[in-house]
Amino acid sequence: MKQTKASRPSAMSRNRLKFLRLAEKRVNKVAKQLQLIGNLSNRTNYSYDEAEVEKIFSYIEACVQSSRERFQSSDNGPTGAFSLTKD
């Protein structure tokens, strides 16, 4: 049986439902992977130095920042003060 236009969810609500479904799935997946990375801290099973730990978390933080920036609206315009002498 075909749905009538009145009974179909709007594109906006379909997109919202898709966002919610995928966001929950992906965030839970990332959280699980971060827990597994945390398991690497067990010095009984693994050998590492602090520089390696810093490199791991610097990379993760850069990835998080990049993702966060993609959510920022580009319609807000420049955030800093304009200056001809500053680059």
Secondary structure, 3 states (H helix, E strand, C coil): CCCCCCCCCCHHHHHHHHHHHHHHHHHHHHHHHHHHHHHCCCCCCCCCCHHHHHHHHHHHHHHHHHHHHHHCCHHHCCCCCCCCCCC
